Amino acid sequence: HRFHPTRRWRFDFAWPDKKVALEVEGGIWVGGAHSRGKRFISDCDKYNAATLAGWRIYRITENHVRDWGTAELMKEALKD
């Protein structure tokens, strides 16, 4: 989901009606792009802009994707 009017930023998963986003941080154990300086800075800019726009962002790792706790986390996050 693209949330910013001019930047090409997207969320991995988003529920726009609730302004809730889920970001999966990949490659953390192998020096992937998200754990390197330039990309990490870019991600911080993205998350801060989204937060200022009223979004709640939940960040998980690849390990969390396999964990059913993530499903419970998002159920709780999306409660009315």
C-alpha positions as CSV (number, residue, x, y, z in Angstrom):
1,H,0.0,0.0,0.0
2,R,1.4,3.4,-1.0
3,F,0.7,5.8,1.9
4,H,2.6,8.9,0.9
5,P,1.4,11.4,-1.8
6,T,4.8,12.0,-3.4
7,R,7.2,9.4,-2.2
8,R,7.1,5.9,-3.5
9,W,7.1,4.3,-0.1
10,R,4.9,1.3,0.4
11,F,4.0,-0.9,3.4
12,D,4.3,-4.7,3.2
13,F,0.8,-5.1,4.6
14,A,-1.7,-2.4,5.4
15,W,-5.2,-1.8,6.6
16,P,-5.8,1.7,5.3
17,D,-9.2,2.1,7.0
18,K,-7.6,1.7,10.4
19,K,-4.2,3.3,9.4
20,V,-2.4,0.2,10.6
21,A,0.6,-1.2,8.8
22,L,2.8,-4.3,9.2
23,E,6.4,-4.2,8.0
24,V,8.5,-7.4,7.6
25,E,12.2,-6.6,8.2
26,G,14.1,-9.2,6.1
27,G,17.7,-10.3,5.8
28,I,18.6,-9.3,9.4
29,W,20.9,-12.3,9.9
30,V,22.7,-12.1,6.5
31,G,23.4,-8.3,6.1
32,G,20.3,-7.7,4.0
33,A,19.5,-4.2,2.7
34,H,17.3,-3.2,5.7
35,S,20.1,-3.7,8.1
36,R,22.6,-1.6,6.2
37,G,23.2,2.1,6.9
38,K,21.6,3.8,3.9
39,R,18.5,1.6,3.8
40,F,18.1,1.7,7.6
41,I,18.1,5.5,7.4
42,S,15.6,5.4,4.6
43,D,13.3,3.1,6.6
44,C,13.5,5.5,9.6
45,D,12.4,8.3,7.3
46,K,9.6,6.2,6.0
47,Y,8.4,5.1,9.4
48,N,8.6,8.6,10.8
49,A,6.6,10.1,7.9
50,A,4.0,7.4,8.3
51,T,3.7,8.0,12.0
52,L,3.3,11.8,11.5
53,A,0.5,10.9,9.0
54,G,-1.3,9.0,11.7
55,W,-0.3,5.4,10.9
56,R,0.5,2.8,13.5
57,I,3.4,0.6,12.2
58,Y,4.1,-2.9,13.6
59,R,7.5,-4.2,12.7
60,I,8.4,-7.9,12.6
61,T,11.3,-10.1,11.4
62,E,11.1,-13.1,9.1
63,N,11.2,-15.3,12.2
64,H,8.0,-13.7,13.4
65,V,6.2,-14.5,10.1
66,R,6.5,-18.2,11.0
67,D,5.2,-17.5,14.5
68,W,1.5,-17.5,15.1
69,G,2.0,-14.7,17.7
70,T,2.1,-12.3,14.7
71,A,-1.5,-13.2,13.8
72,E,-2.5,-12.6,17.4
73,L,-0.6,-9.3,17.4
74,M,-2.4,-8.1,14.3
75,K,-5.8,-9.2,15.6
76,E,-5.2,-7.1,18.7
77,A,-4.0,-4.2,16.6
78,L,-7.0,-4.2,14.4
79,K,-9.6,-4.4,17.2
80,D,-12.2,-1.6,17.2
